[in-house]
Amino acid sequence: MEYTYQGLKVYCEKKGRGPDLVLLHGWGCDGKIFSGIVSELMPYFTIYNVDLPGFGNSDEPKNYYTLDDYVDMLIDFINKFKINNPIILGHSFGGRIAIRFTSKTNLTKKLILVDSAGIKPKGYFKTKLKILKYKLKKKTYKLFKKVNKYQTLIQNSGSNDYKNATPVMKKTLSVITKTFQEKELKNIKTNTLLIWGKNDYTTLYQDGEKMQKLLENSAIVSIENVGHFPFLEKPYHFMCILKTFLEVNE
């Protein structure tokens, strides 16, 4: 389905029935990345799988977006479709949006952060950035080359995030990656689960541990031998963890 926000077409896939669950993808991706999660959870939840502005089938903003712009869009979306106290799952960049939305509105029933961005990495990894992104690109290529439908994702992730972006999205990325959310995390009282790939070279596991310590009601679960996309790299393991947190009775 499509909805219009401030003149922008925003695409969302709605499936299933039950309590509301909103999925927020990472940078350079779109809602298709969550297809496995959707198929597993649609018998138990009404799932809203959003292509964020600038990605997938949604329009690109005419001017650069800040984190608040994405959050304001999400608030409008939730109000328009009368989504009640949603469970929110955010991956990477989507985690940033989920954190601010939850801190700002206090409407989130449960929060799931998957290899989330949002805190200042140790040393701000300026000197490590090229190395880490190279490792991410190499690892994700080995994973996704087996699945043709994810070839576009490979090209748009990791070290190509900035290079492949349009001028508007380059500015958006530049602004948002300078936004750190430690104070927001401290304000969140929502029951929160962090799921992290132990070998993530983009958002390090140590960053996840730091997030968990800032969140009052939270737990972190790591998955061994997994990078930035645990729901793709070890989907069965990931879904077992997620379903336990969501209290899914199969």
C-alpha positions in Angstrom: 0.0 0.0 0.0 1.0 3.6 -0.5 0.5 6.7 1.7 1.5 10.3 1.1 3.5 12.3 3.6 4.3 15.9 2.9 4.0 15.2 -0.9 6.2 12.1 -0.7 4.9 8.7 -1.7 5.8 6.2 1.1 5.3 2.5 0.3 4.4 0.0 3.0 3.6 -3.7 2.8 0.9 -4.7 5.3 0.4 -8.4 6.0 -1.0 -10.6 8.7 -3.4 -10.2 11.7 -2.9 -9.6 15.4 -0.9 -7.0 17.4 0.8 -4.3 15.4 4.4 -4.7 14.4 6.4 -2.1 12.5 9.6 -3.0 10.7 12.3 -0.3 10.0 15.1 -1.3 7.6 18.7 -0.2 7.5 20.5 2.3 5.2 20.8 1.2 1.6 18.1 -1.5 2.0 14.3 -1.6 1.8 11.5 -3.6 3.3 12.3 -6.6 1.1 15.2 -7.3 3.4 12.7 -8.5 6.1 10.8 -10.9 3.8 11.8 -13.9 6.0 10.6 -12.1 9.2 7.3 -11.2 7.6 6.6 -14.8 6.4 7.4 -16.2 9.9 5.4 -13.6 11.9 2.4 -12.8 9.8 0.2 -15.5 11.4 0.7 -13.8 14.7 1.0 -10.0 14.0 -0.3 -7.3 11.7 3.0 -6.3 10.1 3.8 -2.9 8.6 7.0 -3.2 6.6 7.9 0.3 5.5 10.2 1.5 2.7 11.6 4.6 4.4 11.8 7.8 2.3 14.7 7.6 -0.1 14.7 3.8 -0.3 12.9 1.1 -2.1 9.5 2.1 -3.7 9.2 5.3 -1.6 10.0 8.7 -2.9 13.3 10.5 -2.1 12.9 13.7 -0.1 13.4 16.9 -2.1 15.6 18.2 0.7 17.8 16.2 3.1 16.2 14.5 6.0 17.3 14.6 9.6 16.5 11.9 12.1 13.6 13.9 13.4 12.2 14.1 9.9 12.1 10.3 9.7 10.6 10.1 13.2 7.9 12.7 12.3 7.0 10.7 9.2 6.7 7.5 11.3 4.5 9.3 13.9 2.2 10.5 11.1 2.1 7.1 9.5 1.2 5.4 12.8 -1.6 8.0 13.5 -3.0 7.8 9.9 -3.3 4.0 10.0 -4.5 4.0 13.6 -1.7 1.7 14.7 -2.0 1.0 18.4 1.1 0.8 20.7 3.2 -1.0 18.1 6.0 -3.4 18.6 8.9 -1.8 16.7 11.9 -3.6 15.2 14.7 -1.5 13.8 17.8 -2.7 12.0 20.9 -0.6 11.9 19.8 2.9 10.6 16.2 1.8 11.3 17.2 1.3 14.9 18.1 5.0 15.2 14.6 5.9 14.1 13.1 3.3 16.5 15.1 4.7 19.4 14.1 8.3 18.9 10.5 7.4 18.2 10.3 5.4 21.4 12.1 8.0 23.5 10.0 10.8 22.0 6.5 9.3 22.1 6.5 6.5 24.7 4.0 4.6 22.5 6.2 1.6 21.7 4.9 -1.6 23.3 8.1 -3.5 22.8 11.4 -2.5 21.1 13.7 -4.7 19.2 17.1 -3.3 18.1 19.0 -5.4 15.6 22.7 -4.4 15.2 21.5 -0.9 15.7 23.3 2.4 15.0 22.8 5.3 17.4 25.7 5.7 19.8 29.1 7.2 19.4 31.4 4.3 18.5 34.6 3.9 20.6 37.1 6.4 19.1 34.5 7.4 16.6 36.3 4.8 14.4 37.6 7.4 12.0 40.8 5.5 11.4 39.0 2.1 11.4 36.1 3.1 9.1 37.6 1.9 5.8 38.8 -1.3 7.3 35.5 -2.1 8.9 33.4 -1.3 5.9 35.7 -3.4 3.7 35.3 -6.4 6.0 31.5 -5.9 6.0 31.4 -5.7 2.2 33.6 -8.8 1.9 31.5 -10.8 4.4 28.1 -9.8 3.0 29.2 -10.6 -0.5 30.1 -14.1 0.5 26.7 -14.4 2.1 24.5 -12.9 -0.5 26.1 -14.1 -3.7 24.2 -17.3 -3.2 20.9 -15.4 -3.3 20.5 -13.4 -6.6 17.6 -11.3 -5.3 20.0 -9.7 -2.8 22.6 -8.5 -5.3 21.3 -5.0 -5.3 21.6 -4.9 -1.5 25.3 -5.9 -1.7 26.0 -3.0 -4.0 24.2 -0.5 -1.8 25.6 -1.6 1.6 28.8 -1.2 3.5 31.4 1.0 1.9 29.1 2.1 -0.9 26.5 3.7 1.4 27.9 7.2 0.7 29.4 6.7 -2.8 26.1 5.4 -4.3 23.8 7.9 -2.7 22.3 10.9 -4.5 23.3 14.4 -3.2 20.2 14.6 -1.1 20.8 11.2 0.5 24.5 11.9 1.0 23.6 14.9 3.0 21.0 12.9 4.9 23.5 10.2 5.7 26.1 12.8 6.8 23.7 14.5 9.1 22.3 11.4 10.7 25.6 9.6 11.3 26.6 12.6 13.4 23.6 12.1 15.6 24.3 10.2 18.9 21.5 9.0 21.1 22.9 8.0 24.5 20.6 10.4 26.4 17.6 9.1 24.5 18.5 5.5 25.4 18.5 6.4 29.1 15.0 7.8 28.8 13.5 4.6 27.4 11.6 2.4 29.8 10.1 0.1 27.2 10.9 -3.6 27.4 13.7 -3.9 24.8 15.6 -6.7 23.2 18.9 -6.2 21.4 20.0 -8.9 18.9 23.6 -8.6 17.7 25.9 -10.4 15.3 29.1 -11.1 17.3 31.2 -10.4 14.2 29.5 -7.2 13.1 32.1 -4.8 11.8 29.6 -2.0 11.1 27.9 -1.6 14.4 30.2 -3.4 16.8 29.0 -5.8 19.4 30.7 -3.6 22.1 28.4 -0.8 21.0 25.4 -3.1 21.5 26.6 -3.9 25.0 27.0 -0.1 25.7 23.4 0.4 24.5 22.1 -2.4 26.7 23.6 -0.8 29.8 21.9 2.5 29.0 18.5 0.9 28.5 16.7 0.4 31.8 14.6 -2.7 30.8 16.7 -4.5 28.3 18.6 -7.6 27.4 21.1 -8.3 24.6 21.5 -11.6 22.8 24.5 -12.2 20.6 24.8 -14.7 17.7 28.2 -16.2 17.1 29.8 -16.2 13.6 27.3 -13.6 12.3 27.8 -10.1 11.0 25.5 -7.1 10.4 22.5 -9.1 9.1 21.7 -11.9 11.6 18.2 -12.3 10.3 19.7 -13.3 6.9 22.9 -15.1 8.0 21.3 -17.3 10.7 17.5 -16.9 10.2 16.4 -19.9 12.2 18.5 -18.9 15.2 17.4 -15.3 14.9 13.7 -16.2 14.7 13.9 -18.4 17.7 15.3 -15.5 19.7 12.7 -13.0 18.3 9.7 -15.3 18.8 10.7 -16.0 22.4 10.8 -12.3 23.1 7.5 -11.7 21.4 5.9 -14.7 23.2 4.8 -16.4 20.0 3.2 -19.8 20.8 3.4 -22.0 17.7 
